[in-house]
């Protein structure tokens, strides 16, 4: 397990893609419906997960789709919304906000 983690850490991530991860996290903190958005630590986990995803896909570098495909599973449960919603409605709203960030933030080319 540690060997795979070390191998994933060696997957190249372009500076523009790192900036994309940061802008995605920042977008969640700017949404008015959010009480607490994605922290720098949450952004770091997205970065690491994208590296692991690229490794699984057989690439030595990350692409924007590695990041975009992981936003919902990695961000939604970390977002605390300002709402009276409960249960699945709250989860659905968090997921919607996480995915909305991917629509608002320009993908690096």
C-alpha positions in Angstrom: 0.0 0.0 0.0 2.7 2.5 0.9 4.6 1.7 -2.3 1.5 2.5 -4.4 1.0 5.8 -2.4 4.6 6.7 -3.1 4.2 5.8 -6.8 1.1 8.0 -7.0 2.9 10.9 -5.4 5.3 10.8 -8.3 2.6 11.3 -10.9 3.2 14.7 -12.5 0.7 17.5 -12.0 1.0 20.7 -14.1 1.0 24.0 -12.2 -2.2 25.0 -14.1 -3.9 21.9 -12.8 -2.9 22.6 -9.2 -4.3 26.1 -9.6 -7.5 24.6 -10.9 -7.8 22.5 -7.8 -7.3 25.6 -5.6 -9.9 27.5 -7.6 -12.4 24.7 -7.3 -12.0 24.7 -3.5 -12.2 28.4 -3.4 -15.4 28.4 -5.5 -17.1 26.3 -2.8 -16.2 28.9 -0.1 -17.8 31.7 -2.2 -21.2 30.1 -2.7 -23.8 31.9 -0.5 -25.6 28.7 0.4 -22.5 27.2 2.0 -21.7 27.6 5.7 -18.3 25.9 5.3 -16.6 25.1 2.0 -13.6 23.1 1.1 -10.5 23.7 3.1 -6.9 23.7 1.8 -6.6 20.2 3.2 -9.7 19.1 1.2 -8.0 20.6 -1.9 -4.8 18.6 -1.1 -6.8 15.4 -0.9 -8.3 16.1 -4.3 -4.8 16.7 -5.7 -3.6 13.4 -4.3 -6.7 11.5 -5.5 -6.2 12.9 -9.0 -2.6 11.6 -9.0 -3.9 8.2 -7.9 -6.6 8.2 -10.5 -4.0 9.0 -13.2 -1.8 6.1 -12.0 -4.7 3.7 -12.1 -5.4 4.9 -15.7 -1.8 4.1 -16.6 -0.6 7.7 -17.0 2.4 9.4 -15.4 0.6 12.7 -15.4 -2.7 14.2 -14.4 -5.3 15.6 -16.8 -8.3 17.8 -15.9 -10.7 14.9 -16.0 -8.8 13.2 -13.2 -9.7 16.2 -11.0 -13.2 16.8 -12.4 -14.3 13.1 -11.9 -13.4 13.2 -8.2 -14.9 16.6 -7.2 -18.3 15.1 -6.2 -17.1 12.2 -4.2 -14.3 14.2 -2.5 -16.0 17.5 -2.0 -19.7 16.9 -1.4 -19.4 15.3 2.1 -17.0 18.1 3.2 -19.4 20.9 2.3 -21.6 22.2 5.1 -24.6 24.0 3.7 -26.6 26.8 5.3 -30.0 25.2 5.1 -32.8 23.6 6.9 -32.6 20.5 4.7 -32.1 17.1 6.3 -30.9 13.7 5.3 -30.7 12.9 1.6 -31.9 16.4 0.6 -28.9 17.9 2.4 -26.6 15.4 0.6 -28.1 16.2 -2.7 -27.6 19.9 -2.2 -24.0 19.4 -1.2 -23.4 17.3 -4.3 -25.1 19.9 -6.5 -22.9 22.7 -5.1 -19.7 20.6 -5.6 -20.7 19.9 -9.2 -21.6 23.5 -9.7 -18.0 24.5 -8.9 -16.8 22.4 -11.8 -19.1 24.4 -14.1 -18.1 27.8 -12.8 -14.3 27.3 -12.8 -12.6 27.3 -16.1 -10.7 24.0 -16.9 -7.0 24.5 -17.8 -6.1 23.6 -21.3 
